[in-house]
């Protein structure tokens, strides 16, 4: 379980394909605090630490994860938003994030907001997915590349988020431009409500 409050970004230092899986080796400031089997969110995707050595750690992404996320597009040198699992003894500063990415979206516009930046994202329009709670609502929560954000100006398959300078500088939003593919996790509460309506 995560909160969507990014700790920092890690740098990809190696990528190794193993049949349908990909092993990503990364470097960040808290490598020495990690343990094998620990969960870390990478651009919002929960992955398990499988190896730690020489100031780096390695995680494995399977085909299902690669199909639903932007991890398969990563290259050596890329920045990845990382967050360790949430401690249950403090404040929940973001929202409840599972680390289970639902699908990808593409940045289609960026607009200066006199200090902050509005990013507009477009995702696949799918009525069945929407019936299952895969949509955004105004002032609701959404996770973009693991970052907990508030939705504004949603349509059937687009939404905007406003990124303050701190978030821009301390996450990989600094590398997002028009055309960039990002990971989305829709709000789990909306998914449960959608499912309950189906069962009623």
LINMOJO-V952509 format. One record per residue. N is the residue number from 1. RES is the residue in one small letter. SS is DSSP state (@ for helix, = for strand, . for the rest). PHI is phi in whole degrees, 0 to 359 (NA if undefined). Layout:
# LINMOJO-V952509
n/res/ss/phi
N/RES/SS/PHI
N/RES/SS/PHI
This chain:
# LINMOJO-V952509
n/res/ss/phi
1/x/./NA
2/x/=/227
3/x/./245
4/x/./82
5/x/./261
6/x/./292
7/x/./281
8/x/=/185
9/x/=/249
10/x/=/264
11/x/=/252
12/x/=/287
13/x/=/249
14/x/=/200
15/x/=/226
16/x/=/229
17/x/=/277
18/x/=/227
19/x/./56
20/x/./271
21/x/=/262
22/x/=/229
23/x/=/266
24/x/=/251
25/x/=/251
26/x/=/228
27/x/=/234
28/x/./208
29/x/./286
30/x/./255
31/x/@/305
32/x/@/294
33/x/@/266
34/x/./277
35/x/./227
36/x/./300
37/x/./79
38/x/./285
39/x/=/267
40/x/=/226
41/x/=/275
42/x/=/239
43/x/./51
44/x/./91
45/x/=/262
46/x/=/285
47/x/=/231
48/x/=/263
49/x/=/290
50/x/=/247
51/x/=/205
52/x/=/226
53/x/=/196
54/x/./53
55/x/./74
56/x/=/230
57/x/=/224
58/x/=/235
59/x/=/231
60/x/=/242
61/x/=/249
62/x/./270
63/x/@/303
64/x/@/303
65/x/@/295
66/x/@/295
67/x/@/291
68/x/@/262
69/x/./230
70/x/./265
71/x/@/296
72/x/@/294
73/x/@/269
74/x/./295
75/x/./232
76/x/./303
77/x/./99
78/x/./291
79/x/=/266
80/x/=/235
81/x/=/292
82/x/=/233
83/x/=/213
84/x/=/283
85/x/./300
86/x/./286
87/x/./282
88/x/./267
89/x/./239
90/x/./217
91/x/./283
92/x/./267
93/x/./282
94/x/./256
95/x/./215
96/x/./288
97/x/=/239
98/x/./273
99/x/./83
100/x/./250
101/x/./294
102/x/./273
103/x/=/189
104/x/=/255
105/x/=/221
106/x/=/239
107/x/=/289
108/x/=/246
109/x/=/196
110/x/=/226
111/x/=/220
112/x/=/292
113/x/=/238
114/x/./55
115/x/./123
116/x/=/252
117/x/=/226
118/x/=/270
119/x/=/251
120/x/=/251
121/x/=/240
122/x/=/238
123/x/=/236
124/x/./298
125/x/./275
126/x/./216
127/x/@/297
128/x/@/294
129/x/@/298
130/x/@/298
131/x/@/298
132/x/./267
133/x/./96
134/x/./268
135/x/./201
136/x/./243
137/x/./231
138/x/./301
139/x/./69
140/x/./276
141/x/=/259
142/x/=/212
143/x/=/249
144/x/=/243
145/x/./51
146/x/./88
147/x/=/267
148/x/=/287
149/x/=/223
150/x/=/260
151/x/./282
152/x/=/224
153/x/./52
154/x/./284
155/x/./239
156/x/./298
157/x/./214
158/x/=/221
159/x/=/200
160/x/=/244
161/x/=/225
162/x/=/257
163/x/=/252
164/x/./284
165/x/@/305
166/x/@/300
167/x/@/297
168/x/@/301
169/x/@/280
170/x/@/252
171/x/./226
172/x/@/279
173/x/@/300
174/x/@/296
175/x/@/256
176/x/./282
177/x/./220
178/x/./302
179/x/./102
180/x/./293
181/x/=/267
182/x/=/236
183/x/=/267
184/x/=/240
185/x/=/235
186/x/=/283
187/x/./296
188/x/@/298
189/x/@/296
190/x/@/298
191/x/@/293
192/x/@/294
193/x/@/296
194/x/@/300
195/x/@/293
196/x/@/297
197/x/@/295
198/x/@/293
199/x/@/275
200/x/./291
